[in-house]
């Protein structure tokens, strides 16, 4: 009874990693899961269009050209 209570208490499981591993090994639900290994390179790369790259470059240029200090001073003085 005490072992069952410890196995079901998530706080006691955090303090005893060995008990977590034993509980995972006994779990029928975990054993029933399908296993797949996914790797980042398994996903196809989506190429950027020239239009998207140009829009990104224009946005970056607008941010770089903005004078944040002047805007901050105007905001604080008003």
mmJSON file of the N, C-alpha and C atoms, coordinates in Angstrom:
{"data_MODEL":{"atom_site":{
"group_PDB":["ATOM","ATOM","ATOM","ATOM","ATOM","ATOM","ATOM","ATOM","ATOM","ATOM","ATOM","ATOM","ATOM","ATOM","ATOM","ATOM","ATOM","ATOM","ATOM","ATOM","ATOM","ATOM","ATOM","ATOM","ATOM","ATOM","ATOM","ATOM","ATOM","ATOM","ATOM","ATOM","ATOM","ATOM","ATOM","ATOM","ATOM","ATOM","ATOM","ATOM","ATOM","ATOM","ATOM","ATOM","ATOM","ATOM","ATOM","ATOM","ATOM","ATOM","ATOM","ATOM","ATOM","ATOM","ATOM","ATOM","ATOM","ATOM","ATOM","ATOM","ATOM","ATOM","ATOM","ATOM","ATOM","ATOM","ATOM","ATOM","ATOM","ATOM","ATOM","ATOM","ATOM","ATOM","ATOM","ATOM","ATOM","ATOM","ATOM","ATOM","ATOM","ATOM","ATOM","ATOM","ATOM","ATOM","ATOM","ATOM","ATOM","ATOM","ATOM","ATOM","ATOM","ATOM","ATOM","ATOM","ATOM","ATOM","ATOM","ATOM","ATOM","ATOM","ATOM","ATOM","ATOM","ATOM","ATOM","ATOM","ATOM","ATOM","ATOM","ATOM","ATOM","ATOM","ATOM","ATOM","ATOM","ATOM","ATOM","ATOM","ATOM","ATOM","ATOM","ATOM","ATOM","ATOM","ATOM","ATOM","ATOM","ATOM","ATOM","ATOM","ATOM","ATOM","ATOM","ATOM","ATOM","ATOM","ATOM","ATOM","ATOM","ATOM","ATOM","ATOM","ATOM","ATOM","ATOM","ATOM","ATOM","ATOM","ATOM","ATOM","ATOM","ATOM","ATOM","ATOM","ATOM","ATOM","ATOM","ATOM","ATOM","ATOM","ATOM","ATOM","ATOM","ATOM","ATOM","ATOM","ATOM","ATOM","ATOM","ATOM","ATOM","ATOM","ATOM","ATOM","ATOM","ATOM","ATOM","ATOM","ATOM","ATOM","ATOM","ATOM","ATOM","ATOM","ATOM","ATOM","ATOM","ATOM","ATOM","ATOM","ATOM","ATOM","ATOM","ATOM","ATOM","ATOM","ATOM","ATOM","ATOM","ATOM","ATOM","ATOM","ATOM","ATOM","ATOM","ATOM","ATOM","ATOM","ATOM","ATOM","ATOM","ATOM","ATOM","ATOM","ATOM","ATOM","ATOM","ATOM","ATOM","ATOM","ATOM","ATOM","ATOM","ATOM","ATOM","ATOM","ATOM","ATOM","ATOM","ATOM","ATOM","ATOM"],
"id":[1,2,3,4,5,6,7,8,9,10,11,12,13,14,15,16,17,18,19,20,21,22,23,24,25,26,27,28,29,30,31,32,33,34,35,36,37,38,39,40,41,42,43,44,45,46,47,48,49,50,51,52,53,54,55,56,57,58,59,60,61,62,63,64,65,66,67,68,69,70,71,72,73,74,75,76,77,78,79,80,81,82,83,84,85,86,87,88,89,90,91,92,93,94,95,96,97,98,99,100,101,102,103,104,105,106,107,108,109,110,111,112,113,114,115,116,117,118,119,120,121,122,123,124,125,126,127,128,129,130,131,132,133,134,135,136,137,138,139,140,141,142,143,144,145,146,147,148,149,150,151,152,153,154,155,156,157,158,159,160,161,162,163,164,165,166,167,168,169,170,171,172,173,174,175,176,177,178,179,180,181,182,183,184,185,186,187,188,189,190,191,192,193,194,195,196,197,198,199,200,201,202,203,204,205,206,207,208,209,210,211,212,213,214,215,216,217,218,219,220,221,222,223,224,225,226,227,228,229,230,231,232,233,234],
"type_symbol":["N","C","C","N","C","C","N","C","C","N","C","C","N","C","C","N","C","C","N","C","C","N","C","C","N","C","C","N","C","C","N","C","C","N","C","C","N","C","C","N","C","C","N","C","C","N","C","C","N","C","C","N","C","C","N","C","C","N","C","C","N","C","C","N","C","C","N","C","C","N","C","C","N","C","C","N","C","C","N","C","C","N","C","C","N","C","C","N","C","C","N","C","C","N","C","C","N","C","C","N","C","C","N","C","C","N","C","C","N","C","C","N","C","C","N","C","C","N","C","C","N","C","C","N","C","C","N","C","C","N","C","C","N","C","C","N","C","C","N","C","C","N","C","C","N","C","C","N","C","C","N","C","C","N","C","C","N","C","C","N","C","C","N","C","C","N","C","C","N","C","C","N","C","C","N","C","C","N","C","C","N","C","C","N","C","C","N","C","C","N","C","C","N","C","C","N","C","C","N","C","C","N","C","C","N","C","C","N","C","C","N","C","C","N","C","C","N","C","C","N","C","C","N","C","C","N","C","C","N","C","C","N","C","C"],
"label_atom_id":["N","CA","C","N","CA","C","N","CA","C","N","CA","C","N","CA","C","N","CA","C","N","CA","C","N","CA","C","N","CA","C","N","CA","C","N","CA","C","N","CA","C","N","CA","C","N","CA","C","N","CA","C","N","CA","C","N","CA","C","N","CA","C","N","CA","C","N","CA","C","N","CA","C","N","CA","C","N","CA","C","N","CA","C","N","CA","C","N","CA","C","N","CA","C","N","CA","C","N","CA","C","N","CA","C","N","CA","C","N","CA","C","N","CA","C","N","CA","C","N","CA","C","N","CA","C","N","CA","C","N","CA","C","N","CA","C","N","CA","C","N","CA","C","N","CA","C","N","CA","C","N","CA","C","N","CA","C","N","CA","C","N","CA","C","N","CA","C","N","CA","C","N","CA","C","N","CA","C","N","CA","C","N","CA","C","N","CA","C","N","CA","C","N","CA","C","N","CA","C","N","CA","C","N","CA","C","N","CA","C","N","CA","C","N","CA","C","N","CA","C","N","CA","C","N","CA","C","N","CA","C","N","CA","C","N","CA","C","N","CA","C","N","CA","C","N","CA","C","N","CA","C","N","CA","C","N","CA","C","N","CA","C","N","CA","C","N","CA","C","N","CA","C"],
"label_alt_id":[null,null,null,null,null,null,null,null,null,null,null,null,null,null,null,null,null,null,null,null,null,null,null,null,null,null,null,null,null,null,null,null,null,null,null,null,null,null,null,null,null,null,null,null,null,null,null,null,null,null,null,null,null,null,null,null,null,null,null,null,null,null,null,null,null,null,null,null,null,null,null,null,null,null,null,null,null,null,null,null,null,null,null,null,null,null,null,null,null,null,null,null,null,null,null,null,null,null,null,null,null,null,null,null,null,null,null,null,null,null,null,null,null,null,null,null,null,null,null,null,null,null,null,null,null,null,null,null,null,null,null,null,null,null,null,null,null,null,null,null,null,null,null,null,null,null,null,null,null,null,null,null,null,null,null,null,null,null,null,null,null,null,null,null,null,null,null,null,null,null,null,null,null,null,null,null,null,null,null,null,null,null,null,null,null,null,null,null,null,null,null,null,null,null,null,null,null,null,null,null,null,null,null,null,null,null,null,null,null,null,null,null,null,null,null,null,null,null,null,null,null,null,null,null,null,null,null,null,null,null,null,null,null,null],
"label_comp_id":["UNK","UNK","UNK","UNK","UNK","UNK","UNK","UNK","UNK","UNK","UNK","UNK","UNK","UNK","UNK","UNK","UNK","UNK","UNK","UNK","UNK","UNK","UNK","UNK","UNK","UNK","UNK","UNK","UNK","UNK","UNK","UNK","UNK","UNK","UNK","UNK","UNK","UNK","UNK","UNK","UNK","UNK","UNK","UNK","UNK","UNK","UNK","UNK","UNK","UNK","UNK","UNK","UNK","UNK","UNK","UNK","UNK","UNK","UNK","UNK","UNK","UNK","UNK","UNK","UNK","UNK","UNK","UNK","UNK","UNK","UNK","UNK","UNK","UNK","UNK","UNK","UNK","UNK","UNK","UNK","UNK","UNK","UNK","UNK","UNK","UNK","UNK","UNK","UNK","UNK","UNK","UNK","UNK","UNK","UNK","UNK","UNK","UNK","UNK","UNK","UNK","UNK","UNK","UNK","UNK","UNK","UNK","UNK","UNK","UNK","UNK","UNK","UNK","UNK","UNK","UNK","UNK","UNK","UNK","UNK","UNK","UNK","UNK","UNK","UNK","UNK","UNK","UNK","UNK","UNK","UNK","UNK","UNK","UNK","UNK","UNK","UNK","UNK","UNK","UNK","UNK","UNK","UNK","UNK","UNK","UNK","UNK","UNK","UNK","UNK","UNK","UNK","UNK","UNK","UNK","UNK","UNK","UNK","UNK","UNK","UNK","UNK","UNK","UNK","UNK","UNK","UNK","UNK","UNK","UNK","UNK","UNK","UNK","UNK","UNK","UNK","UNK","UNK","UNK","UNK","UNK","UNK","UNK","UNK","UNK","UNK","UNK","UNK","UNK","UNK","UNK","UNK","UNK","UNK","UNK","UNK","UNK","UNK","UNK","UNK","UNK","UNK","UNK","UNK","UNK","UNK","UNK","UNK","UNK","UNK","UNK","UNK","UNK","UNK","UNK","UNK","UNK","UNK","UNK","UNK","UNK","UNK","UNK","UNK","UNK","UNK","UNK","UNK","UNK","UNK","UNK","UNK","UNK","UNK"],
"label_asym_id":["A","A","A","A","A","A","A","A","A","A","A","A","A","A","A","A","A","A","A","A","A","A","A","A","A","A","A","A","A","A","A","A","A","A","A","A","A","A","A","A","A","A","A","A","A","A","A","A","A","A","A","A","A","A","A","A","A","A","A","A","A","A","A","A","A","A","A","A","A","A","A","A","A","A","A","A","A","A","A","A","A","A","A","A","A","A","A","A","A","A","A","A","A","A","A","A","A","A","A","A","A","A","A","A","A","A","A","A","A","A","A","A","A","A","A","A","A","A","A","A","A","A","A","A","A","A","A","A","A","A","A","A","A","A","A","A","A","A","A","A","A","A","A","A","A","A","A","A","A","A","A","A","A","A","A","A","A","A","A","A","A","A","A","A","A","A","A","A","A","A","A","A","A","A","A","A","A","A","A","A","A","A","A","A","A","A","A","A","A","A","A","A","A","A","A","A","A","A","A","A","A","A","A","A","A","A","A","A","A","A","A","A","A","A","A","A","A","A","A","A","A","A","A","A","A","A","A","A","A","A","A","A","A","A"],
"label_entity_id":["1","1","1","1","1","1","1","1","1","1","1","1","1","1","1","1","1","1","1","1","1","1","1","1","1","1","1","1","1","1","1","1","1","1","1","1","1","1","1","1","1","1","1","1","1","1","1","1","1","1","1","1","1","1","1","1","1","1","1","1","1","1","1","1","1","1","1","1","1","1","1","1","1","1","1","1","1","1","1","1","1","1","1","1","1","1","1","1","1","1","1","1","1","1","1","1","1","1","1","1","1","1","1","1","1","1","1","1","1","1","1","1","1","1","1","1","1","1","1","1","1","1","1","1","1","1","1","1","1","1","1","1","1","1","1","1","1","1","1","1","1","1","1","1","1","1","1","1","1","1","1","1","1","1","1","1","1","1","1","1","1","1","1","1","1","1","1","1","1","1","1","1","1","1","1","1","1","1","1","1","1","1","1","1","1","1","1","1","1","1","1","1","1","1","1","1","1","1","1","1","1","1","1","1","1","1","1","1","1","1","1","1","1","1","1","1","1","1","1","1","1","1","1","1","1","1","1","1","1","1","1","1","1","1"],
"label_seq_id":[1,1,1,2,2,2,3,3,3,4,4,4,5,5,5,6,6,6,7,7,7,8,8,8,9,9,9,10,10,10,11,11,11,12,12,12,13,13,13,14,14,14,15,15,15,16,16,16,17,17,17,18,18,18,19,19,19,20,20,20,21,21,21,22,22,22,23,23,23,24,24,24,25,25,25,26,26,26,27,27,27,28,28,28,29,29,29,30,30,30,31,31,31,32,32,32,33,33,33,34,34,34,35,35,35,36,36,36,37,37,37,38,38,38,39,39,39,40,40,40,41,41,41,42,42,42,43,43,43,44,44,44,45,45,45,46,46,46,47,47,47,48,48,48,49,49,49,50,50,50,51,51,51,52,52,52,53,53,53,54,54,54,55,55,55,56,56,56,57,57,57,58,58,58,59,59,59,60,60,60,61,61,61,62,62,62,63,63,63,64,64,64,65,65,65,66,66,66,67,67,67,68,68,68,69,69,69,70,70,70,71,71,71,72,72,72,73,73,73,74,74,74,75,75,75,76,76,76,77,77,77,78,78,78],
"pdbx_PDB_ins_code":[null,null,null,null,null,null,null,null,null,null,null,null,null,null,null,null,null,null,null,null,null,null,null,null,null,null,null,null,null,null,null,null,null,null,null,null,null,null,null,null,null,null,null,null,null,null,null,null,null,null,null,null,null,null,null,null,null,null,null,null,null,null,null,null,null,null,null,null,null,null,null,null,null,null,null,null,null,null,null,null,null,null,null,null,null,null,null,null,null,null,null,null,null,null,null,null,null,null,null,null,null,null,null,null,null,null,null,null,null,null,null,null,null,null,null,null,null,null,null,null,null,null,null,null,null,null,null,null,null,null,null,null,null,null,null,null,null,null,null,null,null,null,null,null,null,null,null,null,null,null,null,null,null,null,null,null,null,null,null,null,null,null,null,null,null,null,null,null,null,null,null,null,null,null,null,null,null,null,null,null,null,null,null,null,null,null,null,null,null,null,null,null,null,null,null,null,null,null,null,null,null,null,null,null,null,null,null,null,null,null,null,null,null,null,null,null,null,null,null,null,null,null,null,null,null,null,null,null,null,null,null,null,null,null],
"Cartn_x":[0.824,0.0,0.862,1.911,2.779,3.518,3.962,4.661,3.748,2.485,1.527,1.297,1.169,0.961,2.166,3.365,4.564,4.643,4.254,4.325,3.337,2.217,1.205,1.395,2.239,2.47,3.558,3.227,4.226,5.361,5.088,6.139,7.171,6.728,7.694,8.5,7.867,8.582,9.697,9.471,10.51,11.727,11.517,12.62,13.364,12.764,13.377,13.399,14.458,14.502,14.492,15.049,15.03,13.603,12.778,11.378,10.644,11.021,10.416,10.723,11.978,12.357,11.642,11.531,10.824,9.351,8.75,7.339,7.129,8.05,7.947,8.079,8.97,9.158,7.927,7.194,6.005,4.761,4.816,3.634,3.223,2.011,1.468,1.167,0.736,0.408,1.651,2.761,3.988,4.496,4.348,4.789,3.934,2.686,1.783,1.947,2.747,2.924,3.735,3.371,4.182,5.406,6.515,7.755,8.244,8.564,9.145,10.253,11.327,12.41,12.302,12.18,12.111,13.389,13.92,15.136,14.846,15.471,15.197,15.438,16.399,16.69,15.682,14.768,13.738,12.684,12.558,11.564,12.1,11.281,11.761,11.944,12.946,13.182,12.228,11.684,10.8,11.627,11.865,12.703,11.967,12.703,12.142,12.101,11.048,10.962,11.762,12.09,12.815,11.986,10.687,9.796,9.848,9.848,9.907,11.255,12.328,13.653,13.758,13.178,13.207,12.389,11.243,10.407,11.129,11.824,12.578,13.717,14.42,15.522,15.011,13.849,13.273,12.868,12.303,11.915,13.15,14.178,15.412,16.033,16.02,16.584,15.793,14.455,13.622,13.898,14.091,14.407,15.787,16.752,18.104,18.139,17.286,17.292,16.563,15.724,14.927,15.817,15.562,16.347,15.577,15.921,15.192,15.424,16.619,16.912,16.073,15.939,15.132,13.675,13.19,11.804,11.581,12.553,12.424,12.421,13.277,13.315,12.019,11.483,10.203,9.079,9.108,8.06,8.142,9.368,9.527,9.251,9.52,9.317,7.862,7.055,5.648,4.797],
"Cartn_y":[-1.192,0.0,1.247,1.232,2.4,2.619,1.519,1.637,2.209,1.801,2.302,3.789,4.204,5.615,6.435,5.918,6.63,6.703,5.625,5.595,6.566,6.82,7.712,9.168,9.424,10.781,11.437,12.442,13.042,13.735,14.231,14.911,13.928,12.757,11.755,11.222,11.152,10.701,11.672,12.965,13.948,13.785,13.31,13.183,11.857,10.886,9.572,9.157,9.523,9.198,7.697,6.889,5.439,4.917,5.449,5.041,5.454,6.599,7.052,6.042,5.628,4.663,3.329,2.874,1.613,1.739,2.873,3.096,3.139,3.774,3.841,2.456,1.629,0.283,-0.588,-0.357,-1.162,-0.665,0.525,1.147,0.457,-0.083,-0.711,0.351,1.523,2.589,3.061,3.195,3.609,2.539,1.285,0.198,0.112,0.558,0.49,1.618,2.625,3.741,3.325,3.881,3.657,4.556,4.056,4.822,5.194,6.461,6.965,7.924,7.853,8.8,9.886,11.115,12.235,13.058,13.427,14.24,15.513,16.623,17.888,17.816,17.014,16.945,16.097,15.44,14.659,15.555,16.787,17.695,18.34,18.502,19.17,20.662,21.235,22.663,23.417,24.499,25.321,26.499,26.591,27.677,29.01,30.072,31.415,31.934,32.645,33.265,34.563,35.045,36.315,37.456,37.368,38.392,38.403,37.243,37.146,37.647,37.305,37.781,39.298,39.861,41.312,42.014,41.455,42.049,42.013,40.914,40.812,41.823,41.98,42.942,44.366,44.69,46.032,46.301,45.312,45.471,45.685,44.896,45.05,46.424,46.899,48.219,49.319,49.187,50.192,50.219,49.073,49.019,49.631,49.299,49.835,51.342,51.897,53.326,54.135,53.484,54.203,54.676,55.908,56.503,56.307,55.255,54.905,55.902,56.473,57.432,58.703,59.212,60.397,60.09,58.949,58.579,58.451,57.916,57.766,59.125,60.042,61.381,62.126,62.029,62.679,62.109,60.815,60.173,60.603,60.675,61.014,62.49,63.361,64.796,65.19,64.41,64.757,64.284],
"Cartn_z":[0.0,0.0,0.0,0.82,0.912,-0.41,-1.053,-2.329,-3.404,-3.395,-4.373,-4.171,-2.908,-2.621,-3.057,-2.838,-3.278,-4.794,-5.463,-6.919,-7.554,-6.896,-7.446,-7.031,-6.067,-5.595,-6.446,-7.259,-8.14,-7.381,-6.18,-5.422,-4.886,-4.488,-4.033,-5.212,-6.394,-7.577,-7.963,-7.752,-8.07,-7.175,-5.973,-5.02,-5.177,-5.858,-5.995,-7.462,-8.198,-9.634,-9.921,-9.022,-9.238,-9.254,-8.367,-8.305,-9.577,-10.135,-11.396,-12.496,-12.602,-13.635,-13.448,-12.208,-11.949,-12.328,-11.999,-12.321,-13.826,-14.532,-15.993,-16.616,-16.082,-16.616,-16.405,-15.316,-15.013,-15.731,-16.309,-16.898,-18.197,-18.209,-19.416,-20.476,-20.037,-20.987,-21.736,-21.029,-21.7,-22.653,-22.268,-23.144,-24.402,-24.31,-25.45,-26.459,-26.135,-27.057,-28.275,-29.414,-30.609,-30.518,-30.968,-30.866,-32.249,-32.4,-33.633,-33.275,-33.988,-33.779,-34.84,-34.384,-35.302,-35.161,-36.283,-36.291,-37.063,-36.704,-37.401,-38.907,-39.336,-40.765,-41.528,-40.823,-41.483,-42.146,-41.661,-42.208,-43.486,-44.494,-45.708,-45.454,-46.084,-45.958,-46.876,-46.379,-47.18,-47.686,-48.985,-49.494,-49.43,-49.183,-49.176,-50.604,-50.925,-52.241,-52.23,-53.405,-53.504,-52.913,-53.076,-52.533,-51.001,-50.396,-48.938,-48.42,-49.104,-48.698,-48.828,-49.888,-50.073,-48.988,-48.644,-47.594,-46.249,-45.974,-44.725,-44.691,-45.81,-45.885,-45.716,-46.311,-46.173,-44.726,-44.079,-42.67,-41.793,-42.012,-41.242,-41.471,-42.711,-43.017,-42.328,-42.292,-41.624,-40.126,-39.53,-38.099,-37.836,-38.686,-38.509,-38.69,-39.561,-39.842,-38.773,-38.016,-37.013,-35.878,-35.427,-34.347,-33.038,-32.33,-31.115,-29.991,-29.926,-28.851,-29.013,-30.239,-30.472,-30.146,-30.563,-30.263,-28.76,-28.062,-26.605,-25.937,-26.379,-25.782,-26.046,-27.271,-27.581,-26.742,-26.539,-25.758,-24.291,-23.758,-22.356,-22.093,-23.062,-22.868,-23.01,-23.691,-23.887,-22.775],
"occupancy":[1.0,1.0,1.0,1.0,1.0,1.0,1.0,1.0,1.0,1.0,1.0,1.0,1.0,1.0,1.0,1.0,1.0,1.0,1.0,1.0,1.0,1.0,1.0,1.0,1.0,1.0,1.0,1.0,1.0,1.0,1.0,1.0,1.0,1.0,1.0,1.0,1.0,1.0,1.0,1.0,1.0,1.0,1.0,1.0,1.0,1.0,1.0,1.0,1.0,1.0,1.0,1.0,1.0,1.0,1.0,1.0,1.0,1.0,1.0,1.0,1.0,1.0,1.0,1.0,1.0,1.0,1.0,1.0,1.0,1.0,1.0,1.0,1.0,1.0,1.0,1.0,1.0,1.0,1.0,1.0,1.0,1.0,1.0,1.0,1.0,1.0,1.0,1.0,1.0,1.0,1.0,1.0,1.0,1.0,1.0,1.0,1.0,1.0,1.0,1.0,1.0,1.0,1.0,1.0,1.0,1.0,1.0,1.0,1.0,1.0,1.0,1.0,1.0,1.0,1.0,1.0,1.0,1.0,1.0,1.0,1.0,1.0,1.0,1.0,1.0,1.0,1.0,1.0,1.0,1.0,1.0,1.0,1.0,1.0,1.0,1.0,1.0,1.0,1.0,1.0,1.0,1.0,1.0,1.0,1.0,1.0,1.0,1.0,1.0,1.0,1.0,1.0,1.0,1.0,1.0,1.0,1.0,1.0,1.0,1.0,1.0,1.0,1.0,1.0,1.0,1.0,1.0,1.0,1.0,1.0,1.0,1.0,1.0,1.0,1.0,1.0,1.0,1.0,1.0,1.0,1.0,1.0,1.0,1.0,1.0,1.0,1.0,1.0,1.0,1.0,1.0,1.0,1.0,1.0,1.0,1.0,1.0,1.0,1.0,1.0,1.0,1.0,1.0,1.0,1.0,1.0,1.0,1.0,1.0,1.0,1.0,1.0,1.0,1.0,1.0,1.0,1.0,1.0,1.0,1.0,1.0,1.0,1.0,1.0,1.0,1.0,1.0,1.0,1.0,1.0,1.0,1.0,1.0,1.0],
"B_iso_or_equiv":[0.0,0.0,0.0,0.0,0.0,0.0,0.0,0.0,0.0,0.0,0.0,0.0,0.0,0.0,0.0,0.0,0.0,0.0,0.0,0.0,0.0,0.0,0.0,0.0,0.0,0.0,0.0,0.0,0.0,0.0,0.0,0.0,0.0,0.0,0.0,0.0,0.0,0.0,0.0,0.0,0.0,0.0,0.0,0.0,0.0,0.0,0.0,0.0,0.0,0.0,0.0,0.0,0.0,0.0,0.0,0.0,0.0,0.0,0.0,0.0,0.0,0.0,0.0,0.0,0.0,0.0,0.0,0.0,0.0,0.0,0.0,0.0,0.0,0.0,0.0,0.0,0.0,0.0,0.0,0.0,0.0,0.0,0.0,0.0,0.0,0.0,0.0,0.0,0.0,0.0,0.0,0.0,0.0,0.0,0.0,0.0,0.0,0.0,0.0,0.0,0.0,0.0,0.0,0.0,0.0,0.0,0.0,0.0,0.0,0.0,0.0,0.0,0.0,0.0,0.0,0.0,0.0,0.0,0.0,0.0,0.0,0.0,0.0,0.0,0.0,0.0,0.0,0.0,0.0,0.0,0.0,0.0,0.0,0.0,0.0,0.0,0.0,0.0,0.0,0.0,0.0,0.0,0.0,0.0,0.0,0.0,0.0,0.0,0.0,0.0,0.0,0.0,0.0,0.0,0.0,0.0,0.0,0.0,0.0,0.0,0.0,0.0,0.0,0.0,0.0,0.0,0.0,0.0,0.0,0.0,0.0,0.0,0.0,0.0,0.0,0.0,0.0,0.0,0.0,0.0,0.0,0.0,0.0,0.0,0.0,0.0,0.0,0.0,0.0,0.0,0.0,0.0,0.0,0.0,0.0,0.0,0.0,0.0,0.0,0.0,0.0,0.0,0.0,0.0,0.0,0.0,0.0,0.0,0.0,0.0,0.0,0.0,0.0,0.0,0.0,0.0,0.0,0.0,0.0,0.0,0.0,0.0,0.0,0.0,0.0,0.0,0.0,0.0,0.0,0.0,0.0,0.0,0.0,0.0],
"pdbx_formal_charge":[null,null,null,null,null,null,null,null,null,null,null,null,null,null,null,null,null,null,null,null,null,null,null,null,null,null,null,null,null,null,null,null,null,null,null,null,null,null,null,null,null,null,null,null,null,null,null,null,null,null,null,null,null,null,null,null,null,null,null,null,null,null,null,null,null,null,null,null,null,null,null,null,null,null,null,null,null,null,null,null,null,null,null,null,null,null,null,null,null,null,null,null,null,null,null,null,null,null,null,null,null,null,null,null,null,null,null,null,null,null,null,null,null,null,null,null,null,null,null,null,null,null,null,null,null,null,null,null,null,null,null,null,null,null,null,null,null,null,null,null,null,null,null,null,null,null,null,null,null,null,null,null,null,null,null,null,null,null,null,null,null,null,null,null,null,null,null,null,null,null,null,null,null,null,null,null,null,null,null,null,null,null,null,null,null,null,null,null,null,null,null,null,null,null,null,null,null,null,null,null,null,null,null,null,null,null,null,null,null,null,null,null,null,null,null,null,null,null,null,null,null,null,null,null,null,null,null,null,null,null,null,null,null,null],
"auth_seq_id":[1,1,1,2,2,2,3,3,3,4,4,4,5,5,5,6,6,6,7,7,7,8,8,8,9,9,9,10,10,10,11,11,11,12,12,12,13,13,13,14,14,14,15,15,15,16,16,16,17,17,17,18,18,18,19,19,19,20,20,20,21,21,21,22,22,22,23,23,23,24,24,24,25,25,25,26,26,26,27,27,27,28,28,28,29,29,29,30,30,30,31,31,31,32,32,32,33,33,33,34,34,34,35,35,35,36,36,36,37,37,37,38,38,38,39,39,39,40,40,40,41,41,41,42,42,42,43,43,43,44,44,44,45,45,45,46,46,46,47,47,47,48,48,48,49,49,49,50,50,50,51,51,51,52,52,52,53,53,53,54,54,54,55,55,55,56,56,56,57,57,57,58,58,58,59,59,59,60,60,60,61,61,61,62,62,62,63,63,63,64,64,64,65,65,65,66,66,66,67,67,67,68,68,68,69,69,69,70,70,70,71,71,71,72,72,72,73,73,73,74,74,74,75,75,75,76,76,76,77,77,77,78,78,78],
"auth_comp_id":["UNK","UNK","UNK","UNK","UNK","UNK","UNK","UNK","UNK","UNK","UNK","UNK","UNK","UNK","UNK","UNK","UNK","UNK","UNK","UNK","UNK","UNK","UNK","UNK","UNK","UNK","UNK","UNK","UNK","UNK","UNK","UNK","UNK","UNK","UNK","UNK","UNK","UNK","UNK","UNK","UNK","UNK","UNK","UNK","UNK","UNK","UNK","UNK","UNK","UNK","UNK","UNK","UNK","UNK","UNK","UNK","UNK","UNK","UNK","UNK","UNK","UNK","UNK","UNK","UNK","UNK","UNK","UNK","UNK","UNK","UNK","UNK","UNK","UNK","UNK","UNK","UNK","UNK","UNK","UNK","UNK","UNK","UNK","UNK","UNK","UNK","UNK","UNK","UNK","UNK","UNK","UNK","UNK","UNK","UNK","UNK","UNK","UNK","UNK","UNK","UNK","UNK","UNK","UNK","UNK","UNK","UNK","UNK","UNK","UNK","UNK","UNK","UNK","UNK","UNK","UNK","UNK","UNK","UNK","UNK","UNK","UNK","UNK","UNK","UNK","UNK","UNK","UNK","UNK","UNK","UNK","UNK","UNK","UNK","UNK","UNK","UNK","UNK","UNK","UNK","UNK","UNK","UNK","UNK","UNK","UNK","UNK","UNK","UNK","UNK","UNK","UNK","UNK","UNK","UNK","UNK","UNK","UNK","UNK","UNK","UNK","UNK","UNK","UNK","UNK","UNK","UNK","UNK","UNK","UNK","UNK","UNK","UNK","UNK","UNK","UNK","UNK","UNK","UNK","UNK","UNK","UNK","UNK","UNK","UNK","UNK","UNK","UNK","UNK","UNK","UNK","UNK","UNK","UNK","UNK","UNK","UNK","UNK","UNK","UNK","UNK","UNK","UNK","UNK","UNK","UNK","UNK","UNK","UNK","UNK","UNK","UNK","UNK","UNK","UNK","UNK","UNK","UNK","UNK","UNK","UNK","UNK","UNK","UNK","UNK","UNK","UNK","UNK","UNK","UNK","UNK","UNK","UNK","UNK"],
"auth_asym_id":["A","A","A","A","A","A","A","A","A","A","A","A","A","A","A","A","A","A","A","A","A","A","A","A","A","A","A","A","A","A","A","A","A","A","A","A","A","A","A","A","A","A","A","A","A","A","A","A","A","A","A","A","A","A","A","A","A","A","A","A","A","A","A","A","A","A","A","A","A","A","A","A","A","A","A","A","A","A","A","A","A","A","A","A","A","A","A","A","A","A","A","A","A","A","A","A","A","A","A","A","A","A","A","A","A","A","A","A","A","A","A","A","A","A","A","A","A","A","A","A","A","A","A","A","A","A","A","A","A","A","A","A","A","A","A","A","A","A","A","A","A","A","A","A","A","A","A","A","A","A","A","A","A","A","A","A","A","A","A","A","A","A","A","A","A","A","A","A","A","A","A","A","A","A","A","A","A","A","A","A","A","A","A","A","A","A","A","A","A","A","A","A","A","A","A","A","A","A","A","A","A","A","A","A","A","A","A","A","A","A","A","A","A","A","A","A","A","A","A","A","A","A","A","A","A","A","A","A","A","A","A","A","A","A"],
"auth_atom_id":["N","CA","C","N","CA","C","N","CA","C","N","CA","C","N","CA","C","N","CA","C","N","CA","C","N","CA","C","N","CA","C","N","CA","C","N","CA","C","N","CA","C","N","CA","C","N","CA","C","N","CA","C","N","CA","C","N","CA","C","N","CA","C","N","CA","C","N","CA","C","N","CA","C","N","CA","C","N","CA","C","N","CA","C","N","CA","C","N","CA","C","N","CA","C","N","CA","C","N","CA","C","N","CA","C","N","CA","C","N","CA","C","N","CA","C","N","CA","C","N","CA","C","N","CA","C","N","CA","C","N","CA","C","N","CA","C","N","CA","C","N","CA","C","N","CA","C","N","CA","C","N","CA","C","N","CA","C","N","CA","C","N","CA","C","N","CA","C","N","CA","C","N","CA","C","N","CA","C","N","CA","C","N","CA","C","N","CA","C","N","CA","C","N","CA","C","N","CA","C","N","CA","C","N","CA","C","N","CA","C","N","CA","C","N","CA","C","N","CA","C","N","CA","C","N","CA","C","N","CA","C","N","CA","C","N","CA","C","N","CA","C","N","CA","C","N","CA","C","N","CA","C","N","CA","C","N","CA","C","N","CA","C","N","CA","C","N","CA","C","N","CA","C"],
"pdbx_PDB_model_num":[1,1,1,1,1,1,1,1,1,1,1,1,1,1,1,1,1,1,1,1,1,1,1,1,1,1,1,1,1,1,1,1,1,1,1,1,1,1,1,1,1,1,1,1,1,1,1,1,1,1,1,1,1,1,1,1,1,1,1,1,1,1,1,1,1,1,1,1,1,1,1,1,1,1,1,1,1,1,1,1,1,1,1,1,1,1,1,1,1,1,1,1,1,1,1,1,1,1,1,1,1,1,1,1,1,1,1,1,1,1,1,1,1,1,1,1,1,1,1,1,1,1,1,1,1,1,1,1,1,1,1,1,1,1,1,1,1,1,1,1,1,1,1,1,1,1,1,1,1,1,1,1,1,1,1,1,1,1,1,1,1,1,1,1,1,1,1,1,1,1,1,1,1,1,1,1,1,1,1,1,1,1,1,1,1,1,1,1,1,1,1,1,1,1,1,1,1,1,1,1,1,1,1,1,1,1,1,1,1,1,1,1,1,1,1,1,1,1,1,1,1,1,1,1,1,1,1,1,1,1,1,1,1,1]
}}}
